[in-house]
Amino acid sequence: MSGEVSIYCVNAVVYEALVGEEAEWKPLGNSAWSEMHIFKDDSEGVGNFRIVAWIPDTTEVILNTNILPDTIWEVKSDDFAELANIDEPRYGIYFPSPDVSNATTGVVNETVEKLKAVEMPAVEPFRPPPPPKDELPPAENPTLGTEGSERIVPDINPGEPPQAPQDDEGFGLEGGDGSARRHSLAEFEEVRESVRDQRVSQRVSQSQYVRVSRRVSKSQ
């Protein structure tokens, strides 16, 4: 056991499951209480663990198995648990009390989890690198809507006059109230002619006044 240290020790009775028989157990060491240790070996840089149990009076080793990442430890009752590795016999471990059983279960499960973490380190998801700047597509200055969709911006020729708006109802030259508009235009022409006649009449009156004034001045 060079290089190994005991990290946990309890008393337990060890059983071995009979092949082909369900719920049949063979007691090991004549059902005597054994001294069961969990050993750790750091000599190779990576921790190796195993469970070893022997009878103190006879030093008979009744259990010697590794703790691996796929080791199965199942609690069957308050004071009984099962231990199994692939291609190895299945063992039953009887503890003197539920507290001892719970403490042993905690140590074994923690050891298995540590081994799983060493065997399967966390791997970050692959993220492809961004393309080089000289390979990026040229920007086209799109205008984005509220949903991020691209809107088409029409080309506008600044030299073209804007289109005339469509005639609203009631202001068209034909149909609707076109006759009313023509009537209003006629009235406007009549008013403008009347104003022009008034201005001509005023100019005529002023000219007559000037001539009369001149005659009066000469007579005096």
DRENMI-961581 format. One line per 8 residues: for each residue x, y, z of N, C-alpha, C. Coordinates in steps of 0.1 Angstrom, whole numbers. Layout:
# residues N
X Y Z X Y Z X Y Z ~ ...;
//
This chain:
# residues 220
8 -12 0 0 0 0 8 13 0 ~ 20 12 -6 30 23 -6 23 34 -14 ~ 24 47 -9 18 58 -15 4 60 -13 ~ -3 51 -6 -17 53 -3 -19 58 11 ~ -30 65 13 -34 70 26 -49 67 28 ~ -52 64 40 -66 62 43 -73 75 46 ~ -84 78 38 -91 91 40 -104 89 48 ~ -108 76 50 -121 73 57 -120 59 62;
-126 57 74 -126 43 80 -138 41 88 ~ -145 29 86 -157 26 94 -156 10 96 ~ -165 6 105 -168 -8 107 -180 -12 99 ~ -180 -24 93 -191 -28 84 -190 -43 82 ~ -202 -49 80 -203 -63 76 -205 -63 61 ~ -196 -71 54 -196 -71 39 -203 -84 34 ~ -211 -82 24 -218 -94 17 -215 -94 3 ~ -216 -105 -4 -214 -106 -18 -227 -112 -24;
-232 -106 -35 -245 -111 -41 -242 -124 -48 ~ -251 -133 -47 -249 -146 -54 -253 -145 -68 ~ -245 -150 -77 -248 -149 -91 -261 -157 -95 ~ -269 -150 -103 -282 -157 -107 -293 -157 -97 ~ -290 -152 -85 -300 -152 -74 -303 -138 -71 ~ -316 -134 -70 -320 -121 -66 -322 -120 -51 ~ -317 -109 -45 -319 -107 -31 -313 -118 -22 ~ -303 -125 -27 -296 -135 -20 -281 -130 -17;
-277 -130 -5 -264 -125 -1 -256 -135 7 ~ -243 -135 3 -234 -144 10 -225 -136 19 ~ -226 -138 33 -217 -130 42 -203 -134 40 ~ -194 -124 40 -180 -126 39 -173 -124 53 ~ -163 -132 55 -156 -131 68 -164 -137 80 ~ -173 -147 77 -181 -153 87 -190 -143 94 ~ -195 -133 86 -204 -122 91 -198 -114 102 ~ -185 -114 103 -178 -106 114 -177 -92 110;
-176 -83 119 -174 -68 116 -160 -67 111 ~ -159 -60 99 -147 -57 93 -143 -43 95 ~ -130 -40 92 -125 -26 92 -124 -22 78 ~ -132 -13 74 -133 -9 60 -127 5 58 ~ -118 6 48 -111 19 46 -114 23 31 ~ -113 37 30 -113 42 16 -99 48 15 ~ -91 43 5 -77 47 3 -76 56 -9 ~ -67 66 -8 -64 75 -19 -49 74 -23;
-46 73 -35 -32 72 -40 -29 83 -50 ~ -20 92 -46 -16 104 -54 -3 102 -61 ~ 2 90 -61 16 88 -66 17 90 -81 ~ 7 89 -88 7 91 -103 2 104 -107 ~ 0 113 -98 -5 127 -101 -20 128 -101 ~ -27 117 -105 -41 117 -105 -46 108 -94 ~ -55 113 -86 -60 105 -74 -67 92 -78 ~ -62 81 -73 -69 68 -75 -74 64 -61;
-86 58 -61 -93 55 -49 -98 40 -49 ~ -98 34 -38 -103 21 -37 -108 18 -23 ~ -117 8 -22 -123 4 -9 -117 -9 -5 ~ -112 -10 7 -106 -22 12 -111 -25 26 ~ -116 -38 28 -121 -42 41 -114 -55 45 ~ -111 -56 57 -105 -69 62 -110 -71 77 ~ -108 -84 81 -112 -88 94 -100 -85 104 ~ -102 -77 114 -90 -74 122 -84 -86 129;
-91 -95 133 -85 -107 141 -77 -116 132 ~ -82 -117 119 -75 -127 110 -67 -120 99 ~ -69 -107 97 -63 -99 86 -68 -104 73 ~ -79 -111 72 -84 -116 60 -90 -105 52 ~ -86 -103 40 -92 -92 31 -104 -98 25 ~ -115 -91 27 -128 -96 22 -134 -87 11 ~ -128 -75 9 -132 -65 -1 -121 -57 -6 ~ -119 -57 -19 -108 -49 -25 -112 -45 -39;
-118 -33 -40 -123 -28 -53 -121 -13 -55 ~ -120 -9 -67 -117 5 -70 -130 13 -70 ~ -128 26 -67 -139 36 -69 -136 43 -82 ~ -145 41 -92 -143 46 -105 -154 57 -109 ~ -153 64 -120 -163 73 -123 -177 67 -126 ~ -177 54 -130 -190 47 -132 -193 38 -121 ~ -187 39 -109 -190 31 -98 -205 34 -93 ~ -212 23 -90 -226 25 -86 -227 22 -71;
-232 32 -64 -234 31 -49 -249 34 -47 ~ -256 24 -42 -271 26 -40 -274 23 -26 ~ -282 32 -20 -286 30 -6 -299 23 -7 ~ -300 11 0 -312 3 0 -320 4 12 ~ -314 8 23 -321 10 36 -313 20 44 ~ -318 23 57 -311 32 65 -296 28 68 ~ -294 15 69 -281 10 73 -275 0 63 ~ -280 0 50 -275 -10 41 -274 -3 27;
-262 -6 20 -260 0 7 -253 -11 -2 ~ -255 -9 -15 -249 -18 -25 -238 -11 -33 ~ -227 -18 -35 -216 -13 -43 -213 -22 -55 ~ -212 -16 -67 -210 -24 -79 -201 -16 -89 ~ -192 -24 -95 -184 -20 -107 -187 -29 -119 ~ -184 -24 -131 -187 -32 -143 -177 -45 -142 ~ -183 -56 -145 -176 -69 -146 -170 -73 -133 ~ -176 -69 -122 -171 -73 -109 -184 -77 -100;
-181 -85 -90 -193 -89 -81 -199 -77 -75 ~ -212 -78 -71 -219 -68 -64 -218 -71 -49 ~ -215 -60 -42 -213 -62 -27 -224 -54 -20 ~ -227 -60 -8 -236 -53 1 -228 -49 14 ~ -231 -37 18 -224 -32 30 -234 -29 41 ~ -232 -35 52 -241 -33 64 -234 -25 74 ~ -240 -14 78 -234 -4 88 -240 -5 102 ~ -233 -1 112 -238 -2 125 -249 7 129;
-250 18 121 -261 28 123 -264 36 111 ~ -276 42 110 -279 51 98 -270 62 97 ~ -265 68 108 -255 79 107 -243 75 100 ~ -237 63 103 -225 59 97 -228 56 82 ~ -240 50 79 -243 47 65 -244 60 57 ~ -250 71 63 -252 83 55 -238 90 53 ~ -229 89 63 -216 95 62 -208 88 51 ~ -208 75 51 -201 67 41 -206 70 27;
-220 71 26 -226 74 13 -221 87 8 ~ -220 97 17 -215 110 13 -201 110 7 ~ -192 103 14 -178 102 10 -177 95 -3 ~ -184 84 -5 -183 76 -18 -188 85 -29 ~ -200 91 -28 -206 99 -39 -197 111 -42 ~ -191 117 -32 -183 129 -35 -170 124 -43 ~ -165 113 -39 -153 107 -46 -157 104 -61 ~ -168 98 -63 -172 95 -77 -174 108 -85;
-180 118 -79 -182 130 -87 -168 137 -90 ~ -159 136 -81 -145 142 -84 -139 134 -96 ~ -140 121 -96 -135 113 -107 -141 116 -120 ~ -154 118 -120 -162 122 -132 -157 135 -138 ~ -154 145 -129 -150 158 -133 -136 157 -139 ~ -127 148 -134 -114 147 -140 -114 140 -153 ~ -123 130 -154 -124 122 -166 -131 130 -178 ~ -140 138 -175 -147 146 -185 -147 161 -181;
-136 168 -184 -135 182 -181 -145 190 -189 ~ -149 201 -183 -159 210 -190 -153 215 -203 ~ -161 214 -213 -157 219 -227 -166 231 -231 ~ -160 242 -234 -168 253 -238 -173 251 -252 ~ -185 256 -255 -191 254 -269 -182 261 -279 ~ -181 255 -291 -173 261 -302 -180 273 -307 ~ -172 284 -309 -176 296 -315 -167 299 -326 ~ -172 299 -338 -164 302 -350 -159 317 -349;
-146 319 -353 -140 332 -353 -147 341 -363 ~ -148 354 -361 -154 364 -371 -145 364 -383 ~ -151 367 -395 -143 368 -407 -135 380 -407 ~ -123 379 -414 -115 391 -415 -122 403 -421 ~ -118 415 -417 -125 427 -422 -125 429 -437 ~ -114 424 -443 -114 426 -458 -123 416 -465 ~ -129 407 -458 -138 397 -464 -153 401 -461 ~ -155 411 -453 -169 415 -450 -176 421 -462;
-189 418 -465 -196 423 -476 -197 438 -475 ~ -197 446 -486 -198 461 -485 -212 465 -480 ~ -211 476 -472 -224 481 -467 -232 488 -478 ~ -245 486 -478 -253 492 -488 -262 503 -482 ~ -260 507 -470 -268 517 -463 -283 514 -463 ~ -287 503 -459 -301 500 -459 -308 508 -448 ~ -321 510 -449 -329 516 -438 -336 505 -432 ~ -335 503 -419 -341 492 -412 -354 497 -406;
-364 488 -406 -377 491 -400 -376 487 -385 ~ -388 487 -379 -388 484 -365 -385 469 -362 ~ -388 461 -372 -386 446 -370 -372 442 -375 ~ -364 452 -379 -351 448 -385 -351 444 -399 ~ -363 445 -406 -364 442 -420 -359 453 -428 ~ -355 450 -440 -349 461 -449 -360 467 -457 ~ -360 481 -457 -369 488 -465 -362 494 -477 ~ -369 494 -489 -363 499 -501 -365 514 -502;
-354 521 -504 -354 536 -505 -355 539 -519 ~ -365 546 -525 -366 549 -539 -356 559 -543 ~ -352 559 -555 -343 569 -561 -352 581 -565 ~ -348 593 -560 -356 605 -563 -347 615 -571 ~ -351 619 -583 -344 628 -591 -348 642 -587 ~ -338 650 -581 -342 663 -576 -347 673 -587 ~ -344 670 -600 -348 679 -610 -362 677 -615 ~ -368 666 -611 -382 663 -615 -391 671 -606;
-402 678 -611 -411 684 -603 -420 674 -596 ~ -425 677 -584 -434 668 -577 -447 666 -585 ~ -453 655 -584 -465 652 -590 -477 660 -584 ~ -485 665 -592 -497 673 -587 -506 663 -580 ~ -511 668 -568 -521 659 -561 -534 658 -569 ~ -540 646 -566 -553 644 -573 -563 654 -567 ~ -573 658 -576 -583 667 -572 -592 660 -562 ~ -594 667 -551 -603 662 -541 -618 664 -545;
-626 657 -539 -640 658 -542 -645 672 -540 ~ -652 678 -549 -657 691 -548 -648 702 -553 ~ -636 698 -558 -626 708 -564 -621 704 -577 ~ -627 693 -583 -623 689 -596 -629 699 -607 ~ -622 699 -619 -627 707 -630 -639 701 -637 ~ -640 688 -635 -651 680 -641 -657 671 -631 ~ -670 671 -631 -677 663 -622 -678 669 -608 ~ -684 663 -599 -685 669 -585 -692 682 -586;
-685 693 -579 -690 706 -579 -682 715 -589 ~ -679 709 -601 -671 717 -610 -679 729 -615 ~ -693 728 -616 -701 739 -621 -700 750 -610 ~ -700 747 -597 -699 757 -587 -686 765 -588 ~ -676 757 -591 -663 764 -592 -663 774 -604 ~ -668 769 -615 -669 778 -627 -677 791 -624 ~ -688 788 -616 -696 800 -613 -689 810 -604 ~ -680 804 -594 -673 813 -586 -662 821 -594;
-656 814 -603 -646 821 -612 -653 832 -620 ~ -665 830 -625 -672 840 -633 -675 852 -624 ~ -680 850 -611 -682 861 -602 -670 869 -600 ~ -658 861 -598 -646 868 -595 -642 877 -607 ~ -644 873 -620 -641 881 -631 -650 893 -632 ~ -663 892 -628 -672 903 -628 -667 913 -617 ~ -663 909 -606 -659 918 -595 -646 925 -600 ~ -637 918 -606 -625 924 -611 -628 934 -621;
-637 932 -630 -641 942 -641 -647 954 -634 ~ -655 951 -624 -662 963 -617 -652 972 -610 ~ -642 966 -604 -632 974 -597 -624 982 -607 ~ -621 975 -619 -613 982 -629 -621 994 -635 ~ -635 992 -637 -643 1003 -642 -643 1015 -632 ~ -644 1011 -618 -644 1021 -608 -631 1030 -609 ~ -620 1023 -611 -607 1030 -611 -606 1039 -623 ~ -612 1035 -635 -612 1043 -647 -621 1055 -644;
-632 1053 -638 -642 1064 -635 -636 1074 -626 ~ -628 1069 -616 -621 1078 -607 -611 1087 -614 ~ -603 1080 -623 -593 1088 -630 -600 1099 -639 ~ -612 1095 -646 -619 1105 -654 -624 1117 -646 ~ -630 1114 -634 -635 1124 -625 -624 1134 -621 ~ -612 1128 -618 -601 1137 -613 -596 1146 -625 ~ -596 1140 -637 -592 1148 -649 -602 1160 -651 ~ -615 1157 -650 -625 1168 -652 -623 1179 -641;
-621 1174 -629 -619 1184 -618 -607 1193 -620 ~ -596 1187 -625 -584 1196 -628 -588 1206 -639 ~ -595 1202 -650 -598 1212 -660 -607 1223 -655 ~ -617 1219 -647 -626 1229 -642 -619 1239 -633 ~ -610 1234 -625 -602 1242 -616 -594 1252 -623 ~ -588 1248 -634 -580 1257 -642 -588 1268 -648 ~ -600 1265 -653 -609 1275 -659 -613 1285 -648 ~ -616 1281 -637 -620 1291 -626 -608 1300 -623;
-596 1295 -623 -585 1303 -619 -583 1314 -630 ~ -584 1310 -643 -583 1320 -654 -593 1331 -653 ~ -605 1327 -649 -616 1337 -649 -614 1347 -638 ~ -608 1344 -628 -605 1353 -617 -593 1362 -620;
//
